């Protein structure tokens, strides 16, 4: 294993085998009792100890091929490293294709090709390099966080899609870079959490995730083609390269119009994955449901538990160095625009602007209350070079030295284009407080 927690097996390395016998794979059930148990609890289907004779034979055939081929084929199957255990890793892939051997083989082949470029880059171990901006800035526009563990041991992942700011996201990164970041999350962050939990709880074997998708404040305007492009890219990777890693998804605070969008997204998912999704709107209902899967001390306080607030967890994990707090805001500038920000005693402020506007604007940062008459930046140009959606946006740090509080700061922007322009340009202002 590499230090970052991802698998570094080569074809000459041997992955420890569980060497489950066919009897162990099948369990002590006859055909009738096995069918009855799976009918009562569908989640048992395809899991070790609950395989049919035919499924156990397919498992052994798959295992033999993995042992024979080794190399990239093997490391694709062992997505999260050897800690998962051979029988559990193999059964994930087999369940994803209903134990149809040829379909499973094709899936692993396709997944190996899909991850080849990311694998050559070690799955982008530095999130800031993957995104093209600091992880905390991205998470401020699209809040996502792992927070606690479910009752079955699976990490709990919370995505606040309802407050995703797509205009801000496009000011700081590209869909391609978000895909790179997704590889980082899966192969460095998620994998490390699974491996650490396995180390602390040796009986843990469900390398899966419980997802809370929060649609609070979601509007129809947010569910546009730009937003769905991100969701589609991430879903494609997860469905192909990380099969059967979704234990449960609970979509909460869903507005009425979300049903049509969910029907679109569901079409991108494997039917078994889609069947694990539950859509709930009423808070009393979804709080009760969440607590059925997650103990109160593992569930964030803002979701009905007693655990740390999600924002506190994001700041704790995402803020690097001496960063204390951050405020981001999109300026939509046709001719001019401004925003003010307060810096408190014993704080220092740094101001950065991100954009992909080829029109450009000039930015000035000064004392909003004119008490000191200080101007920290004057007519600094922020302009993107080429209108290319595949190229990372541009960013400029406006202040050469940090602004010391207490002070009220005013940022003013003047467009470099015509004041009669048909549309505005977008600029993400990042106030970083140290």
C-alpha positions as CSV (number, residue, x, y, z in Angstrom):
1,X,0.0,0.0,0.0
2,X,1.2,3.5,-0.6
3,X,1.3,6.1,2.1
4,X,-1.8,7.9,0.7
5,X,-3.9,4.8,1.2
6,X,-4.4,3.8,-2.4
7,X,-3.4,0.4,-3.8
8,X,0.1,0.2,-5.3
9,X,0.1,-3.5,-6.2
10,X,2.0,-4.5,-9.2
11,X,1.6,-7.8,-11.1
12,X,4.4,-9.4,-9.1
13,X,2.7,-8.6,-5.7
14,X,0.3,-11.1,-4.1
15,X,-2.9,-9.8,-2.6
16,X,-3.8,-11.8,0.5
17,X,-6.7,-14.2,-0.2
18,X,-9.6,-15.1,2.1
19,X,-9.8,-18.5,0.4
20,X,-13.4,-18.9,1.2
21,X,-14.7,-22.3,0.4
22,X,-17.8,-22.8,-1.7
23,X,-19.7,-23.8,1.5
24,X,-18.7,-20.6,3.2
25,X,-19.7,-18.6,0.1
26,X,-23.1,-20.2,0.1
27,X,-23.7,-20.4,3.8
28,X,-25.6,-23.1,5.5
29,X,-28.9,-22.4,3.7
30,X,-30.8,-24.7,1.4
31,X,-32.2,-23.1,-1.8
32,X,-35.6,-22.5,-0.3
33,X,-34.4,-20.9,3.0
34,X,-31.8,-18.8,1.1
35,X,-34.6,-17.4,-1.2
36,X,-36.8,-16.7,1.8
37,X,-34.0,-14.8,3.6
38,X,-33.2,-12.7,0.6
39,X,-36.8,-12.0,0.0
40,X,-37.1,-10.8,3.6
41,X,-33.9,-8.8,3.4
42,X,-32.9,-8.0,-0.3
43,X,-29.7,-6.4,1.0
44,X,-28.3,-10.0,1.6
45,X,-28.4,-10.9,-2.1
46,X,-25.0,-11.4,-3.6
47,X,-23.1,-11.1,-0.3
48,X,-20.6,-13.6,1.0
49,X,-22.4,-16.4,2.9
50,X,-25.6,-15.9,0.9
51,X,-24.6,-17.0,-2.7
52,X,-26.4,-19.6,-4.7
53,X,-24.5,-22.6,-6.2
54,X,-24.3,-20.8,-9.5
55,X,-23.2,-17.5,-8.0
56,X,-20.5,-19.3,-5.9
57,X,-19.2,-21.0,-9.1
58,X,-19.1,-17.6,-10.9
59,X,-17.2,-16.1,-7.9
60,X,-14.6,-18.8,-8.1
61,X,-14.2,-18.3,-11.9
62,X,-13.8,-14.6,-11.4
63,X,-11.2,-15.1,-8.6
64,X,-9.2,-17.5,-10.9
65,X,-9.1,-14.9,-13.7
66,X,-7.9,-12.2,-11.2
67,X,-5.2,-14.4,-9.9
68,X,-4.1,-15.2,-13.4
69,X,-4.1,-11.7,-14.8
70,X,-2.9,-9.6,-11.9
71,X,-1.6,-6.2,-12.7
72,X,-4.0,-3.4,-13.5
73,X,-6.9,-5.8,-13.7
74,X,-6.4,-6.8,-10.1
75,X,-5.9,-3.3,-8.8
76,X,-9.1,-2.1,-10.5
77,X,-11.1,-4.8,-8.7
78,X,-9.4,-4.0,-5.3
79,X,-10.5,-0.3,-5.6
80,X,-9.7,0.6,-2.0
81,X,-6.8,-1.6,-1.3
82,X,-6.4,-5.1,0.2
83,X,-8.0,-4.1,3.5
84,X,-11.5,-4.6,2.0
85,X,-10.9,-8.3,1.8
86,X,-10.9,-10.4,-1.3
87,X,-14.4,-12.0,-1.0
88,X,-16.1,-8.6,-0.3
89,X,-14.3,-6.8,-3.1
90,X,-15.1,-9.5,-5.7
91,X,-18.7,-9.7,-4.6
92,X,-19.2,-6.0,-5.1
93,X,-18.2,-6.3,-8.8
94,X,-20.3,-9.5,-9.2
95,X,-23.4,-7.9,-7.7
96,X,-23.1,-4.9,-10.0
97,X,-23.5,-7.2,-13.0
98,X,-25.8,-9.8,-11.4
99,X,-23.1,-12.5,-11.4
100,X,-23.1,-12.6,-15.2
101,X,-19.5,-13.5,-15.8
102,X,-19.0,-12.0,-19.2
103,X,-20.7,-8.7,-18.1
104,X,-18.4,-8.5,-15.0
105,X,-15.3,-9.1,-17.1
106,X,-16.4,-6.4,-19.6
107,X,-17.0,-4.0,-16.7
108,X,-13.6,-4.5,-15.1
109,X,-12.0,-4.0,-18.5
110,X,-13.9,-0.8,-19.1
111,X,-13.1,0.5,-15.6
112,X,-9.4,-0.2,-16.1
113,X,-9.4,1.9,-19.2
114,X,-11.5,4.6,-17.5
115,X,-9.1,5.0,-14.6
116,X,-5.9,4.7,-16.6
117,X,-5.1,8.4,-17.0
118,X,-6.1,9.1,-13.3
119,X,-4.0,6.2,-12.1
120,X,-0.9,7.4,-14.0
121,X,-1.4,10.7,-12.0
122,X,-1.7,8.7,-8.7
123,X,-5.3,9.8,-8.7
124,X,-4.4,13.4,-8.1
125,X,-3.2,13.3,-4.4
126,X,-3.3,17.1,-4.0
127,X,-6.9,18.4,-4.1
128,X,-5.8,22.0,-4.8
129,X,-3.8,20.9,-7.8
130,X,-6.7,18.8,-9.0
131,X,-9.2,21.6,-8.8
132,X,-7.0,24.5,-9.7
133,X,-8.0,26.3,-6.5
134,X,-8.0,25.6,-2.8
135,X,-10.4,22.9,-1.7
136,X,-12.0,25.2,0.9
137,X,-12.9,27.7,-1.9
138,X,-14.6,24.9,-4.0
139,X,-16.4,23.5,-0.9
140,X,-17.8,26.9,-0.2
141,X,-19.6,26.8,-3.5
142,X,-20.5,23.2,-3.4
143,X,-20.6,22.1,0.3
144,X,-19.8,18.4,0.6
145,X,-18.4,16.6,3.7
146,X,-17.9,13.2,5.3
147,X,-19.3,13.4,8.8
148,X,-19.4,10.4,11.1
149,X,-20.3,6.7,10.4
150,X,-23.6,4.9,10.0
151,X,-24.7,2.1,12.3
152,X,-23.3,-0.4,9.8
153,X,-19.9,1.2,9.8
154,X,-20.2,3.0,6.5
155,X,-19.0,6.6,6.3
156,X,-21.7,9.2,6.1
157,X,-21.3,11.7,3.2
158,X,-23.4,14.9,3.1
159,X,-23.8,16.8,-0.1
160,X,-25.7,20.2,0.0
161,X,-26.6,20.3,-3.6
162,X,-29.4,22.8,-2.8
163,X,-26.8,25.6,-2.3
164,X,-24.5,24.7,-5.2
165,X,-23.4,27.9,-6.8
166,X,-22.7,26.9,-10.4
167,X,-21.8,30.5,-11.5
168,X,-19.1,30.5,-8.7
169,X,-17.9,27.0,-9.6
170,X,-17.3,28.1,-13.2
171,X,-15.2,31.0,-12.0
172,X,-12.7,28.8,-10.2
173,X,-12.5,25.4,-12.0
174,X,-13.6,23.3,-15.0
175,X,-15.7,20.1,-15.3
176,X,-12.5,18.2,-16.1
177,X,-10.8,19.4,-13.0
178,X,-13.8,18.5,-10.9
179,X,-13.5,15.0,-12.3
180,X,-9.9,14.9,-11.2
181,X,-11.0,16.1,-7.8
182,X,-13.6,13.3,-7.7
183,X,-10.8,10.8,-8.3
184,X,-8.9,12.3,-5.4
185,X,-12.0,12.1,-3.1
186,X,-12.6,8.4,-4.0
187,X,-9.1,7.1,-4.0
188,X,-7.5,9.2,-1.3
189,X,-10.1,10.6,1.0
190,X,-12.9,7.9,0.9
191,X,-10.4,5.0,0.7
192,X,-8.4,6.3,3.7
193,X,-11.5,6.6,5.8
194,X,-12.6,3.1,4.9
195,X,-9.1,1.7,5.6
196,X,-8.8,3.5,9.0
197,X,-12.3,2.3,10.0
198,X,-11.3,-1.2,9.1
199,X,-8.2,-0.9,11.2
200,X,-10.2,0.3,14.2
201,X,-13.0,-2.2,13.6
202,X,-11.6,-5.5,12.1
203,X,-15.1,-6.9,11.5
204,X,-16.1,-3.9,9.3
205,X,-16.5,-5.2,5.7
206,X,-19.0,-3.1,3.9
207,X,-16.8,-0.7,2.0
208,X,-19.9,1.4,1.2
209,X,-21.2,4.9,1.9
210,X,-24.4,6.3,3.3
211,X,-25.2,9.5,1.4
212,X,-27.4,12.4,2.5
213,X,-28.3,14.6,-0.5
214,X,-29.7,17.9,0.8
215,X,-31.9,19.8,-1.7
216,X,-32.8,22.6,0.7
217,X,-33.0,26.0,-1.2
218,X,-32.7,24.2,-4.5
219,X,-34.3,26.1,-7.4
220,X,-35.2,25.0,-10.9
221,X,-32.5,27.4,-12.2
222,X,-29.8,25.5,-10.4
223,X,-30.7,22.2,-12.2
224,X,-29.4,23.4,-15.6
225,X,-27.3,21.6,-18.1
226,X,-24.1,22.9,-16.5
227,X,-24.9,21.5,-13.1
228,X,-26.1,18.2,-14.4
229,X,-22.9,17.8,-16.5
230,X,-21.0,17.7,-13.2
231,X,-23.4,15.2,-11.7
232,X,-23.3,13.0,-14.8
233,X,-19.5,12.8,-15.0
234,X,-19.2,11.9,-11.3
235,X,-22.0,9.3,-11.5
236,X,-20.4,7.7,-14.5
237,X,-17.1,7.1,-12.7
238,X,-18.8,5.8,-9.6
239,X,-21.1,3.4,-11.4
240,X,-18.3,1.9,-13.5
241,X,-15.2,2.1,-11.3
242,X,-16.7,1.9,-7.7
243,X,-19.6,-0.5,-8.1
244,X,-21.9,-1.3,-5.2
245,X,-20.3,1.3,-2.9
246,X,-23.6,3.1,-2.3
247,X,-25.2,1.6,0.8
248,X,-28.1,4.1,1.0
249,X,-28.9,7.5,-0.3
250,X,-31.5,9.7,1.3
251,X,-32.5,12.8,-0.6
252,X,-34.0,15.3,1.8
253,X,-35.8,18.7,1.5
254,X,-36.6,17.9,-2.1
255,X,-38.9,20.4,-3.8
256,X,-41.8,19.2,-6.0
257,X,-40.1,19.9,-9.3
258,X,-37.1,17.7,-8.3
259,X,-39.1,14.5,-9.3
260,X,-38.5,15.2,-13.0
261,X,-34.8,15.8,-12.5
262,X,-34.4,12.7,-10.4
263,X,-36.0,10.7,-13.2
264,X,-33.2,12.0,-15.5
265,X,-30.4,11.3,-12.9
266,X,-31.8,7.8,-12.2
267,X,-31.3,6.9,-15.8
268,X,-27.6,7.4,-15.4
269,X,-27.4,5.0,-12.5
270,X,-27.4,1.2,-12.3
271,X,-30.9,0.0,-11.4
272,X,-29.6,-1.6,-8.2
273,X,-28.0,1.7,-7.2
274,X,-31.2,3.6,-8.0
275,X,-33.2,1.3,-5.9
276,X,-31.1,2.3,-2.8
277,X,-32.3,5.9,-3.1
278,X,-35.1,7.3,-1.0
279,X,-36.6,10.8,-1.6
280,X,-38.1,12.6,1.5
281,X,-39.3,16.1,1.8
282,X,-40.8,16.5,5.3
283,X,-38.2,17.2,8.0
284,X,-39.8,15.1,10.7
285,X,-39.9,12.2,8.3
286,X,-36.3,12.4,7.1
287,X,-34.9,13.1,10.6
288,X,-36.5,9.9,11.8
289,X,-35.3,8.0,8.7
290,X,-31.7,9.3,9.2
291,X,-31.6,8.2,12.8
292,X,-32.6,4.7,11.7
293,X,-29.3,4.5,9.8
294,X,-27.0,6.8,11.9
295,X,-26.6,7.1,15.6
296,X,-27.3,10.6,17.0
297,X,-23.7,11.2,18.0
298,X,-22.6,10.5,14.5
299,X,-25.2,12.6,12.8
300,X,-24.5,16.4,12.5
301,X,-26.6,18.7,14.7
302,X,-28.0,20.5,11.7
303,X,-29.5,17.1,10.6
304,X,-31.2,16.1,13.8
305,X,-28.2,14.5,15.6
306,X,-25.8,15.6,18.3
307,X,-22.6,15.6,16.2
308,X,-20.6,18.6,15.0
309,X,-22.3,21.0,12.6
310,X,-21.4,20.2,9.0
311,X,-19.9,23.7,8.4
312,X,-17.7,23.2,11.4
313,X,-16.5,19.9,10.0
314,X,-15.8,21.4,6.6
315,X,-13.8,24.2,8.1
316,X,-11.8,21.9,10.3
317,X,-10.9,19.6,7.4
318,X,-10.7,22.2,4.6
319,X,-9.1,25.2,6.2
320,X,-5.3,25.0,5.9
321,X,-2.6,27.0,7.6
322,X,-3.8,29.8,9.8
323,X,-7.0,30.4,7.9
324,X,-9.8,31.3,10.4
325,X,-12.8,32.0,8.2
326,X,-13.7,32.7,4.6
327,X,-16.4,34.6,2.7
328,X,-17.0,34.2,-1.0
329,X,-19.3,36.2,-3.2
330,X,-20.1,36.4,-6.9
331,X,-20.1,39.9,-8.5
332,X,-22.1,40.1,-11.7
333,X,-20.5,43.1,-13.4
334,X,-21.9,44.8,-16.5
335,X,-20.5,48.3,-15.8
336,X,-19.5,48.3,-12.1
337,X,-20.1,46.6,-8.8
338,X,-18.9,46.6,-5.2
339,X,-19.0,44.6,-2.0
340,X,-17.9,45.4,1.6
341,X,-16.4,43.1,4.2
342,X,-15.6,43.6,7.9
343,X,-12.2,42.5,9.3
344,X,-12.3,42.2,13.1
345,X,-9.5,43.0,15.7
346,X,-6.5,40.6,15.5
347,X,-7.5,39.4,12.0
348,X,-5.8,39.8,8.7
349,X,-7.5,39.8,5.3
350,X,-6.4,38.6,1.9
351,X,-8.5,39.2,-1.2
352,X,-8.4,37.1,-4.4
353,X,-10.6,37.3,-7.5
354,X,-11.4,34.4,-9.8
355,X,-12.9,34.7,-13.3
356,X,-13.1,33.4,-16.8
357,X,-14.3,36.7,-18.2
358,X,-12.3,37.7,-21.3
359,X,-13.8,41.3,-20.9
360,X,-12.0,41.9,-17.6
361,X,-12.4,44.5,-14.9
362,X,-10.3,46.7,-12.8
363,X,-10.5,46.3,-9.0
364,X,-9.8,48.7,-6.2
365,X,-9.7,47.8,-2.5
366,X,-10.0,50.6,0.0
367,X,-11.3,51.7,3.4
368,X,-15.1,51.5,3.2
369,X,-15.6,54.1,6.0
370,X,-12.7,56.4,4.9
371,X,-11.4,56.5,8.4
372,X,-7.8,55.8,7.4
373,X,-8.1,56.8,3.7
374,X,-6.1,53.7,2.9
375,X,-6.2,52.0,-0.5
376,X,-4.7,48.6,-0.5
377,X,-5.1,47.9,-4.3
378,X,-5.9,50.4,-7.1
379,X,-7.2,49.5,-10.6
380,X,-5.8,46.0,-10.5
381,X,-6.7,44.2,-13.8
382,X,-8.4,40.8,-13.6
383,X,-9.0,39.3,-17.0
384,X,-9.1,35.8,-18.5
385,X,-7.1,35.2,-21.6
386,X,-9.0,32.8,-23.8
387,X,-12.6,31.8,-23.9
388,X,-11.9,28.1,-23.5
389,X,-14.1,26.0,-21.1
390,X,-11.4,23.4,-20.8
391,X,-8.9,25.9,-19.6
392,X,-8.7,26.8,-15.9
393,X,-10.1,30.3,-15.1
394,X,-7.7,33.1,-14.1
395,X,-7.2,34.5,-10.6
396,X,-5.4,37.5,-9.1
397,X,-4.5,38.3,-5.5
398,X,-5.4,41.9,-5.1
399,X,-3.5,42.7,-1.9
400,X,0.3,42.5,-1.8
401,X,0.2,42.3,2.0
402,X,-2.6,41.3,4.3
403,X,-5.1,43.9,5.5
404,X,-5.0,44.2,9.3
405,X,-8.3,44.6,11.3
406,X,-10.3,46.2,12.6
407,X,-11.4,47.7,9.4
408,X,-14.3,47.7,7.0
409,X,-13.1,47.0,3.5
410,X,-14.7,48.0,0.2
411,X,-14.0,46.2,-3.0
412,X,-15.1,48.0,-6.2
413,X,-14.9,46.7,-9.7
414,X,-15.1,48.7,-13.0
415,X,-15.7,46.7,-16.2
416,X,-13.2,47.1,-19.0
417,X,-15.9,46.5,-21.6
418,X,-18.7,48.7,-22.8
419,X,-21.3,49.8,-20.2
420,X,-23.9,48.9,-22.8
421,X,-22.8,45.3,-22.9
422,X,-25.6,42.8,-23.5
423,X,-24.5,40.6,-20.5
424,X,-22.5,40.8,-17.3
425,X,-19.3,39.1,-16.5
426,X,-18.9,36.9,-13.4
427,X,-16.2,37.3,-10.8
428,X,-15.8,35.3,-7.6
429,X,-14.5,37.4,-4.7
430,X,-12.7,35.4,-2.0
431,X,-12.1,37.1,1.4
432,X,-9.7,34.9,3.3
433,X,-9.3,35.8,7.0
434,X,-6.2,34.8,9.0
